[in-house]
């Protein structure tokens, strides 16, 4: 029919009341899991554990829990045990079922809405544990309460058993074991390091609370307990740095909100500021972080003027006063407003003024009582400001020479013909020889090659102004197109795969580490958004007659020799330049054959520590790191 409103096509396009679908119970969570846990990738998977742990931490905040235990079981499930009060199990007055089943199956049900039960909490939405239940193939819960143990089992959010009293017990608390649903998640393999990072944070934020994690798959274990709280957290973050003063910590309650701050300056250049709200790591910040940054910038500018440490009309910028600053901001909020269920940003506007007021007042008093401390911190900030201005001038000069202009790419760069960043990749190659082979062997449609000469500057020991004077670094920044430091813009990235390809020897490993240090300190979103890869060239070529095999480990080499017989010539590749273009393409650059290692940050604190240890000034921590990890090294080629 011409009008498209009847006939067969009209039936297909009809939209009326019958098309409205109502998802009941936990169906909505299973239908749209990312709305509740952020994603169905690794981040969402680990968020399930955080939701269970947050309930235990809320019990600790209320004063009823002293120990939390997390176990990654051999079958891939996770068990969380606490010694809190235990979830109520009696009949709910209006739902006419056990309160435990209400909590486990109903969205927006929980004790977090009742301020008599929890003064502050992270699980304000009341959807956490029910979401975990909905997205688990299987979940079991044991509640120890009022001298009795109770049990219930679920499958994909549906009760498999009633709440059953299974015996007398002399302890209180809740145990939850869940197995994530492989129909929902891309992968159901938990990372010990990712979970350990979160548990370490929680132990720092809740002084005295015992938290342990055990991985039964590998027998790894961590035990966390810190009586010093966030002051100890700052000490931990700064343990391999030269610090300018003792950790400064203060705490104040204002308008029903508790503000706790700890900070310390070191003589380095990196800023490490962590913010939390009700124990939740607000990785995207929020108004509490804005308040802290605003206060510290204002106070240091005021004192710099009083001490005549600044030229007239010159102001310290936020990045200047935070150079070398390590700080932890923790707020406890009665009515937190997080942006999204995953709670990565705090939206309570009133917290900006509260934190700004508390930090400003305490910092002024501190500097008035300790003028030397004020002078030391401000002098460092003034040097940072001068370096920032020098870096700006260096960038402006580079632009005038068309070096940093994305329209004028470096002469070293052999670009690809594709202009679509999502399918384009760039190989950062060690040396002109390997660069020549890579240029000849690549697929010019989507693969770009940038050879770098020698070892780039170690940015762990240099400010941005010095970084911008490094010809090799400027060449790399220009090729990537997304800028550096405060001018970084990931939307301008020209290649969505940035692949580091170096020789399989000590020098190659050093160059790789220098490049990763640059990316981590000045272009970190490239790592956070999974754009950085390490190429894996073969270590050996095993050949017998016309048959040859490329292998990547000593074990693979031994197996290949055994397979090909005693008459095979084993060739050890010490450098990429030893391979001709065809070999380099076949083994390391062909997407059908190659192996790439994706660089991910699973533990921000430990990653920062490792870069500081490996690339910083302190020798003793580096020596200890090498001794502790020497047994893990294979195929060392000196």
N, C-alpha and C positions, 0 to 999 in steps of 0.2 A: 504494500500500500504506500502511496506517495507521501502521506503525512507522517509515517513512521510511528504511529500511535496504536496500531492494531496489527493483526496478523502475527506471524511467527516472530518477526523481528521486534514487534511491540512487546511480546511476552518477555523477551530477553532483556529489554531495556526498562521494563516497568520497575518503579520504585515506590512502594507503598508501605503501609504498616507491617505487612507480613515480612518485609525485608529487615526489620529492626531485630537484631540479635541481642538477647540479654544473657550475659555470662554470669553464672551464679557461683557462689562459693569461691574456690581458688582457681576456677577456670580462667579467669582474667589474667592471673599471674602466668599460667602455663601458655596462654595465647600470646601475651606480650611481655615476656620476662624482662626485656631490656628497660621497660618503664619502671621496673621495681629494683633491679640490681645493676643497672648501668649497661651491661652487655652480656652476651653469652660466650664471650672469650675468656681468657685467663683472669681478667679483672673481675668479671662477674662471678666466676667460679670461686675465687678467693673471698669475694664479698659475702658469700654464704657463711663462711667460717666467722667473718667479722661480726655478722648479725647475731650469731649464737654467742660469741664471746662478749659482745656489747651488753647482753642481758646479764652475764656474770659480773661484768665491771660495774653495771648499775647497782647490783647488790653490794659490791664493795664500796661504792660511793655512799650508799645508804648505811654503811657500817655493819653489814651482816656477812660479808664474805672476806676471807683472808687468803684464799688459795684458789688458783685456777690452773687446770691441767688440760693440755691439748695433745692428742695423739693422732698421727697419720697412720692408720692401720695398714697391714700388709695387703688387704683386699682393696685398698684405695679409698675406703671410707674414712671419716674423721670423727673422733670422739672428743667432746668437751665436757669437763667435769668441774663443778664448783661446790664450795661448802657454804653456800648462802642459805636462805630460808626454804628454798624449794618452791616450785610453782604451786599455787593453791589447787587442790584436787576436789574439793567439795562441790556440791551442785550449785550452779549459777542460778541466782534468784529469778531471772527472767528468761534465760535461754533453756532452762530445764535440762541441762547436761553438765557433766563435769567441767569445772573452770579450766582444767588442763586441756580438754578437748576444744573449748572455746578459744583459748589462746593459740592452739595449734592449727585451727581450721578457719577462724574468722579474721578477715582483714580489719584493721583498726580496732583490735581488741587487745587489752593489756593493762598493766598497772601504771603505765607511764602518764596516763591522763589524770590520775588521782594523786595530787600533791601530798596527800597524807602518806602515801606509799613510797614515792620517790620525789625528793625535793628537786633534784636535777637528774637528767638522764640523757643518753645519746639516742635511745630508741623511741623518739617522740612520736613517730607515725603509727606505732602499734602494728606494723605489718611485717616486721623482720622475721620472726621465727615461723610465722605462717607461710611466708614466701619460701623460706628454706624447705619447709615441709612440702609445699606444692612442687618444688623443683627437684625433689629427691626421689630417686627410684624406690628408696626404702629409708625410713626413719624410725628409730626407737627412742623412747624417753623413759627414764627412771627418775622418780621423785621420792626423795627421803624427807618425810615431814610428819611431825607429831608422833614420832616413834615407829612409824610404819613406812615400808617401801611400796611404791605404786608403779605400775608399768603399763605402757600402751605402745602399739606398733601401727605404723602408717605405710602406705604405698602411694606415691604420687599425690599426697595430700588427703587420701581417703583412709579412714580408720579401718584397720584390719582386725583389731581386737577392742573390746571396751577397756576403760581404765580399770585395771585389776590390782587389788591389794595382794602383794605376794609374800609378805612376811614382816616381822618386827625388825627394827634397825635402830641403832643408837646414835646415828648422825643425821644431819640435815643437809640438803643440797639437791642439785639437779644434774643429771647425766644425759647428754643427748649424743646419739650416734647416727650419722646420716651418710647416705651414699648418693652422690649427685646423679642426676638422670642424664645418660649419654644421648637421649633423644633431644635434649635441650641444649647441651653445651658442646662447643667445638672439640674440647678435650676435657677429660675429667681427672687429669693428673695434677695433684697439688704440689706446689713448690715449698720445700722446707724453708728456703731462704726468704721467700716472700712472707710467709706466715711468721717466721722468726722476727723479721723487721717490725711487723705490727705489734707483736707481743713485747718486744723490747721497749717500744714506745710506751705501751700501756704500763709497763713496770716502772718506767721513769716518771710517768704522769701520776701514778698512784703509789706514793712512797710507802715502802714496807710490804706491799702486796707481793706474795709469791706467785710467780707464773712460770710454768715449765712447758716445754714442747719436746715430744719424742717422735722420731720418724722410724717406725718399725721396719720400713723397707730397707733402710741403710744403717740403722742403729745410731743415727746422729741424735744429739740431745743438747738442749740449751736450758739453763736455769737462770731466771732473772729475778732479782730482788734488790731494790735500791732505796736505802734509808734516806738518802739525800735528795730524792725526787728530781725535779727538773734542773737543780743546780748540778747534780751528778751527770745529768744528760749533757749539759753544756761542757763539763769537764771531759766527758767521753768524746764529744765532737772535736774538742781541741787538744786531745791527748798527744798528738804528734806535731803540735805547733809551738812556736815561741809566743807566749801570751804576754800582754802588757800589764795585766793586773789580776787580782783574784776575781772569782765569779761573783757577780752582784745579783742578789735575789731579793725581791720584795713581793708582798702579797697584801691585797686590800679588798674588803667587801664594800661595794657601793651599789645602792639601789637594788639590793637583793642579788647582785651578780658578784662573783668572786673573780678577781683578776690576779694572776700569778705570773711574774716575769723573772727570767734569769738570763743574764748575758755576760759576755766577756769578749774583749778585743784581742786579736793576735796580730803579728806583724806581716801576715800574708795579705793576699789581694782578693780572695774569694769571700763572698757573703753567704752565710748559712743561717737562715731564719726559718724556724718551724713554728707553725701556728696550729692550735688545737682548740676545740670547743666541746665541752662535756666529753673529753677524752677522744673525740673524733679528730683525725688528722685532716684539717681543712687545707688540702693541697692546692686548692685554687684561691686560698686566702679568704677575704671577707672584711667586714667593717672593723673587727678586732685588730686585724693586721694593719689596716689603713690607719687606725688610731695610733698604733705603736710607731709606725714609720713617720707619721706626721709629727708626733711629739718629739721624737729623737732628732729629727731634722731641725725643728724650730729651736729646741734647747741648745743644740750645738751651734747654730747660727747666732743665737743671742750671746752665748758665752764667747764665741770667736770675736764678736764685735767688742764686748767688754774688755777682752784681753788684747785687743789690737792685733789679732793674728790674721786678719783679712784686709785686703786692699779695699778702699772705699767703693761702695756700690757692687761689690762682689758677694755672691751668695753661694753657700755650699748646697749642692744638689743632694737628693736622697741617696743616689748611688755613692756619692763621696763619703757621707757620714756612715754608710754601711760597709765600706771596704774593710775587710778583716773582722767583721762583726759576726759573732756566733750568738744566736739568741733563741730562746724558746718562750712562746707566748701561749699561756693556757688560761682559758676562761671557763667558768662554770655558770651557765645561764639557765634561769628557771623556765623560760619559754623560748627556746631556740627556734630560729626560722632558717632551716637549711634549704639551699637551692637544690631540689631533687632528692629522691630517696637515698641516693648514694652519699649525700652529705659532704660534698667536697668544698662548699663555699658557704660561709655564714652570712645570712642576710639581715640580721638585726641591726638596723641603722643606729639605734641608741648606744650600741657597743663602741662605736667610733669615738663619741664624745667621752664615754666613761673611761676607756683605755687611755685616750689622749690625756685626760685630766690626771689619772693616776700616775702614768709614766712621766708626764711633764713635771708634776709636783715632786715626785721622788728623785728624779734625775737632777732637778735644780738643787735640791737639798744635798744630794751626793756631791755634786760639783762644787758647791759652796764650801762643804766640809773637806773636800779633797782637791784643792786647786791644781796640784801636780797631775792628778789623774785627768782633770779637765783639759789641761794644757797638752798632755801626751796624746789624748784621743783626738783633740781638735787639730793638732799639728799633723797627725796622720791623715785626717780628712782633708786638710788644706793641700797636702802633697798629692792626694788622690784627685782633688779638683784641678790642680795644675797639670797632672798627667792626663786627665780627661780632656782638658782644653788642648793639650799637645796632640792627643790622639785625634781630636776633631780636626785640627789643622792638617795633620798628616792625611786624614781621609779626604779633606777638601783638596789638598794638593794632588793626591792620587787621582781624584775625579777630574781635576783640571787637565791632568795628563792622560785622561781617559782610561786609567788603569782599573778603577772601580766602577766604571760605567758599564752596566750590563749590555749596552749596545756595542761595546768594544771589548771583545773577549781576548784572553791572553793568547799570544802567538804559539805558546807551547801546547795549547789545547787542540786536540783533534776532535772536533764536535761531531755529534751524530746528526743525521738529516731530519729525524723526527723532532717536532716542536711540542709534542705532548709529554709533559713531565711524568705522567702516570706510567708510561711505557718506556721512558728513557732511563738509562743508567750510565754512571760515570765510574771508570776505574782509575783510582789514584795509585800510580805505579812508581815503584822505587827505581830511579835511574833511567838514563836515556836508552841504554841497551834493551832493557825489558820493555820500555815504552815503545821502542821501534818494533819489536816483535808483536806487542799487543795491538799497535796501530795496523799492522799488516794482517793480523789474524782475526780481528774483530768483525762483528756485523755492523757495518756503517749505518744501517738504518736506525738502530736504537742504542748503540754503544759508543760512548765518548771516552777518550783516553787523555789523562793528564799526568805526564811524567814529572816527578819532583826530584830535584837534585840534592843529594845528601840528607842530613838530619835537620829537621826544622827546629826552630827555637823551642826550648822548654818553657811553656807559658805558665807553669806552676810557679816559676821564679821571676816572672816579669809582669809589669803593668801593661795596660792596653796600648799606651803610647809606644812602648818598645815593641809590642807585638805587631803594631801597624808599620813598623820600619822593616819587618822581615819580608823580603821579596817573595819567598816561597809561600808564605802564609797569605799575603795579599793576592798572589796568583790563584791560590786555592779558593779564597773567599770570592774572588771575581768570577771564577768558573762556576761555582755553585749558585751565585746570583742572589742569595738571600740575606747578605749582610752579616754583621758580626756584633756581638755584645748588645748594647742598647738599641742599635739600629736593625737588629735581626728581625726578619719577617719571613716566616716559613711559607707564606703564600707565594713568594717569589722563587722558591726552590726550583731549579731547572731540571733536576733528575730525582726521581723518587727512590732510586737505588744508588747509594753512594758506597762503592766497594773498594776497600783498602786491599791492595795486592802487593805484598812485599816478599823478599827472599825468605827461605826457611832456615835462617841462621840467626845468630845473636843480634847482628846489626839490623836485620829485617824486623826482628821482634822489638828492638829499641825504637825504630822508626814508626812502627805500628803503634806503640805506646805513646810516643810523642804526638802523633796525629789524634789518637783517642783523647789525650789530655786536652788538646786544643778544642776538640768538639765538645767535650764534657764541660769545660769551663766557660766557653764563649758561644757555643752554638748547641746547647743542650737539647732544645726541642727536636733536633734531628734524631737524637737517641730515643727520646720519649715517644716520638711518633714512628719509630721502627724504620728509619731510612738508612741506617748504617749497617754494613755487612763486612765480613772478613772473607776474602777469597782463600780457597784451600788448594794450592797447587800440589801436585804429587811430589812425594819425596824420592821415589825410585821408579825406574823403568826396568822391568825384567823381560829379557828377550831370549828366545831360543829359535833359531832359524828365522822363518818369516812371521812367527807368532810373538807378540809382545803384549805386556800388561803394565798399566800404570797403577801404582799402589801408594797408599798414603801413610802407612805405619810400618814399623819393623815387623810386626806380626803378619801383616798382609804380604810383606816381601818374602818372609820365610815360607808362607803357604804357596806363594807363586813359584818360588824356586823348587819346592817339592813337587808341584804340579807339572812344571815344565822340564824338570829333570836336571841332572848334573851339568849338562852342556849349556845352560842358560848363563849372560853377561849382565851382571847387575850394574845399572847406571844410577848413581846418587846425584840428584839435582840440588846443588848448593845455591844456585841463583836462577831467577826467571829467565835471565839472558841466555842460559844454556839450552833453552827450548826454542825450537824454530816456531814461526807463526802458526803452522798447522797443529803442532803439538800443544801449544798454549791454548788454542781454540778448543781442541778436542778435550783437554783435561780440565781447564780452569775457566773458560769463558762461554762455552756452549751451554745455554740454559737446559738442554736436554741431558747433559752429562755432569755438569759442575756441581760442587758442593759449596754452599755459602753458609757462613755462620752469622746469624742475626745478633747484633749487639743490643741487649736489653738491660735495663736497670731494675733489678729485683729488690735490692736493698739499698736505698739512697744513702743511709748513714755509712754502711760498710763500703760502698763504692767510693764515696768521698774519702774515707780513711785510706783506701788502697792507693788512690791517686796521690794523696799527700805523702804516704809512705814511700812509694816508688819514685816520685818526681820532686819531692820537697828537699829541704836542706838537711834535715836530721838524718844522720848516718846510722845510728844504732837501731831504730825501728826497721830500717831497710835491711840491715844485716840479719836481724831476727826473722823478718818475713822470708828472706831467701833460705835461711836455715830450716824454717818450719815447713816450707813448701818444696824443698829440693827433691824430696822423694816422689813428687808428682811430675817431674820433668821427664819428658821422653824426647829422643832424637835431638839432643843438645849438640849443636854444631858450633864450636868455638873457632 
